[in-house]
């Protein structure tokens, strides 16, 4: 019988994927190398007019630095960074010597790798298992991230978190607060604990992480402790509006600490709570009717849609209607603010989108770590996400909101001159 020399299909696929990864890695390395070469060439061309007494250029290429391995999401890349002889600029008070903006000094891994570490930690990966987990994701070159290095990184993040949570806030003035309690599959001391998050929009329209702490079932006591801490650190002015879920103890707490702050219930949370009390067969229609409420162009139109919903469903689904009507006063507050801000202040989306990738509602993991370690991981993830946050649309109108100017259906009402 003739022997079959063909390799099994799974071996072929493994070889194919290995080649594909290598091609992608080589392509990434060549692109990075070309970018570094171009960066140096541009710097030298910019200073080509600088010459010595003999007419020789002062700024020149000077070979390469020792090869450096950069850990990336595609695996390790070996890079040779060009060296520049720019010693003549050392005595120039207005000239800056060459520093690569693409590959900073001492960089050994791209920032996304540092983001991966807290994400894995929050999912229950122990410190000693990190090298194995990272090798499976990034390749064998990830071995440089040993357990010792992971511990060192965690200690740095804990230090950053503790310094951040004691920062001075006396120069801050927030127009909006988004608040929520996030339940993670993390190493907290109690299974009923959660992470309490506040994101604020300042007077320039920038979104900022304001507070990250742990609390017991989003209770009033936990929220009050956070708000009092903010006030003691200098946040004296009441935010104009707070957006959050209706079940939070936050509302009772802020009424005591920042009593001038108005309330806006999150329509995403409210929609989910209403639909949960209705059969699936009717949920699609009900969702469409709820959508008509908070997407209406005016408060009058919104209230008409509100009345239509209550009249349509109250006979058969009184609990669902009660869920809507109990928060009537706080569901339509956004109509008293600039229309360009509505997309931002109808929901707690800034928090939801930030923590969507790590939000879990399962049981507590084994091998509990410290409370500070867990909070520092959440803080690290949030701060990295904050780098991608965009300014509020219509941020120029925030000054008018802080001045308590009157808006009706999103439009500024001009005050009559006496």
N, C-alpha and C positions, 0 to 999 in steps of 0.2 A: 504493500500500500504506500502510495506516495505521501511523504510527510508534508504537512501544511506549515509553511514558513511565515505565514501572515501573522502580524502582531494583533493581539486582541484590540477590540474597538476602544476600550477605555484607555489603553496605553496610547493609542493614536491621539485621542482627544487630549490627554495629559501633555503629550509632546507639543501638540498644536497650541494649547494655551500657554505653555512655557515659552514657545517661540514668540507668540503674540505679546506676552508681557515683556520679553527682552527687546522686541522691536519698539514697543511703546516707551520703554525706559531709555533706550538709546536715542530715540527721537527727542524725548524731554531733555536729556543731557545735552544734546547738540544745540537745541534751542536756547537753553540756559547759557551754554558756553558762548554762543554767538551773541547773545544779549550783553554778556559781560565784556566781550571784545569790542562791541559797538559803543558801550558806555565809556570805555577807556579811550577809544578813538575820538569820540566827541569831546572829551575833556582835554585831550592833547590839542585838537584842532582849535578849541576855544582859546587856548593860551599859546598858539603858534607864533604870535607876535613878540613873545618874550625871548630875547636872545642875549648871549653874552658879548663881550668885546670883540670876539672873533667871528660873530655872526652865527654861532651855533645855538640851536634851540635849547632853552633851559628845561623844558618839560618834555620828557621822552619816555618811551617804553623801556622796561628793564626786566625782560623775561617774565617768569611766572613765580608765584608763591608756591610753597609745597602743596601737593594735591590734598584736597579736603573732601571728605565724604559727607554729603548732606542727606539726611533722612527725610523722605517725602512720602506722600500718599501712594506713590507708585513704587516705593522701595528706595534703597540707597542709590544715590547718584555720585559718581566720582567727578569732581570739578577741579580744574586748574585755573585759579584766578590770576588774571594779568597783573603784573606789578608796574607801578608808575614811579619814575624818578622825578619827584616834584620838590626836592629839598630847597630849591631856590625860593619857593613860596613861603618858607618858614619865617623869613624876616619881613614879609609883606603884611602890613597891618589890616589890609582890606581884602586880601585874597584868601580863599579857602583851599586847603590841600585836598587831594582826592580821597573821597570815601565812597565806596560803592553803596548805592541805594538799593541795588538788586540783591546783593549778598553781603549783608553787614558783617563786620568783624566778629569772630567767635561764634557765628551762627552754625549750629550743627543739625538742626531740624527745623522744618518750616512750622509756622504757628499752628496750622491745623492739626499737627501731631500732638501739640500740647493740649488742644481742645479735645482730642480723642481720649486722653488719659482720664480727665474728670468724668467724661461720659461713661467710660467703661467702669470706673469706680462706682458711680451711682447705680449701675446695673448689677453690682454685687461682685465684681472681680476683685479678688484679694491682691495685696501688693506682690506677694511671691509669684502669683500667676500672671502678672503683667507681661514679663518677657515672652512667655509662651503665647499669650493672647495676641500681642503685637506682632510676633513673628508670623502668626497665622494670617494676620491682616496685611502686614507690610512686607513680609519676606524675611529671610534670615538676617538681613542687615539690621534689623531692629534690635538685635541682641545687645547693642550699646545701651539701650534703656533698661538697665538692670533694676532689681528691686531697690538697691541703694539709691539710684538716681530718682526713682519714683518717690521714695520717701523724702528726698531732698526737695523735689518739686512741690510735694504736698505741704512741706513745712513753709516753703516760700509763699504758697497761696494762703495758708493760714495766717501768716504774718501780714500779708496784704489785706486780707479780709478784716482782721482785727483793727488795723490802722484805718481802713475805709469806714468801718462802722462807728468810729469815734471822731470822724472828720467834722470840721466846723461848718455850720449851715447858715450862719448869720447873714451871708451875702446872697442867699437863695430866695427865690419867690416863684412858687409853682402855681400855674393857672389850673392845671388838671392833675388829678390822681387816678391811676388805674390800680385796682387792688384785687387780690385773689389769694386763696389758699390752695397750694399745689401739693398733692399727695404723690410722693415718689416711693419706689421700691428701694428705700435707702436705710441707712443704719442709724435711725433715731432711737432715743431711749424708750419710747413708748409707741405702740402700734397706732395709737390715736393721734399722734403728733403729725403735723404737716408743716410745710414751709410757707411762711407768709411773705408775700411779695408786694411791694409798692413801686410803681413806675410813675414818674412825674414828667410833665411838660413845663419847661421854664418859660420865662417871659420872651425868650427869643424863638420859641417853638421847638427847641431841642428836647428829645426824650432822654431821660436819665433814669438809671436805677437808683431809687431813693432808699429802699430798705429791704433787707433779706434777713429773716429771723425764723425761729421755729415757734410754734404755738400749739395749744391743746384744742383740737377740733374747731379752729377758727373762732375761738371764744372772744367775748368782749374784753376780758381781762388781758388776754394775749395781745389783742390789737391796741388796747389802751396803753399798754406798756411800750409798744413801738412808737405810737404817736407822741406820748409824753417825752420819750427819749429824743425824738426829732425836735420837739419844742425846746427842750433843755439845751440842745446843741445849736440853737439859734434860729430855727424855722418858726418865726413869730407870726407871719401873715397866713391867714386861712387860705387854702386853695379855693378857687371859685367853684369847682365842681369835682365830685368824686364819682367814678364809674365802677360798679362791682355787682356781684351776685346778691340777690335779696336775702339769702340765708346767712350772710356773714354777720358775726358779732361786731364787725367793723362799724356798722351804722350807729349802733348805740355808743360806741367808743368815740367816734369822731364828733358826735353831737355834744360831747362833754369837753373834748380837747380843742376842736376847731368848729365851734357852733355855727359860724357863718357859711360853712361849706354846703353847697347844695348837692342833691342826690340824683343820680341817673342809674336806673337799673340796667344791667347788661341784657340786651335783647337776645343774644345767643343763648345765655343761660335760661332766660325766661321762656323762650320758644321750646327748648328741650324739656323744661319742667312741665309746660302745658301739654305737650304731645305725649309725655310719659303717662298722662292720665286719660288718654284717649285710645281707642282701638286702632290698630295699624291700618285698617281699611279706610279710616277717615283722616288719618294723619296728613296725607299729602294735600288734601283740600284745606285742612285747618292751617297747615304751614303757609300755604299761599295767602290765606286771609290775614294771618299774623304779619306776613311780609308787607302787605298793603298798609298796615298801620304805621310801621316805623319808616317806610319808604315814601310815605305821602309827602307832598310838597308843602303842606301847611298843617298846623295843629288841628284846625277845624276838620280837614279831610281825614286826618288820622283818627280823630274822635268818632267820626261817622263810621269808619271801618271798625273801630273798637265796639261801637254800639251794635253794628251788624253781626259781629262775631258773638257777642254775648247773647243777643236775641236768638241767634241760630242754634247755639249749642247748649244754652243753659238748661233747657228741659231734659235733655238726655245725658249731658256730661257736666253736671253742676260743679264737680271738683275741679275740672279743667278751667271752667269759667271763673271759679273762685280764685284759682292760682293767678289768673290775669288781673282780676278786679282788685285784689288786695293791695297791689302796688300801683294803682292807677296814677296817683299823684307823682310818682317818681319815674314813670315810664316815658313821659313826654317832655321832660325838662330840657332836652337838647334843642327843642324848638326856640328856646330863649337865648341861643348862642349862634354865632355866625354860621351860615349854611355850609361854608367850606370846611368847617370843623366837624360837621355831623358824622362824616365817615369815620372819624377818629373817636368820637365820644358816645356813640350808640352802643358800643360793645367793649369788652376787655381784651380785644384782639392783640394789642401789644404784648400782653402777658401770655395769652394762649399760643401765639405763633412762636414766641421765644422758647417756651418750654415744651413744645409739642413733641420734639424728638426724644426727650428723656422722661416724659410724664408717664408714670406707671401707677396702677391702682391694685397692686398685689400685696401679698404678705411681706412682712419684714424679712430681710435676708439674714443669714447666719453670720457669725463673726462680726459683731457690732463694733464699729469704730467710734471715735469720739464725736460729740455733738458739734464741736468747732470744725472738725475735719469735714463732716458732711456739709455744713453750711458754707465752708470755703469752696467746696467743689461746685455747689450751686451758684455761688457768687462768681466763680471763675467762668462758668458757662454763660451766665447772664452778661458779664462784662464783655466777653468775646462777641456775643450776639449783638450787644449794644453798638458795636463798631459798624454794623450794617443798618442801624435805625436811621430813618430819614426825618427831616423836619416836618412839622405839621403843615398841611396845606393851608394857605391863608394865614400864615404865622404873623403877618403884618397887622392883623386885627386883634392880636392878643392884648396889645396895650389898651385897646378900647374895652375889652372884657375886664381887665384888671382895674380899669377906671369906673367899672360898674355902669357902662353905657347900656342903654336898653336896646335889645334886639327882639323883633317879633317875626316869627316864621323865618328866622335866619337873616333878616334884613335890619340894618341899623335904623332906628327911629330918631329922626332929628328932633332935638328939643326946641320947643317954641321959645322965641326971644320975647321977653316981656317988653 
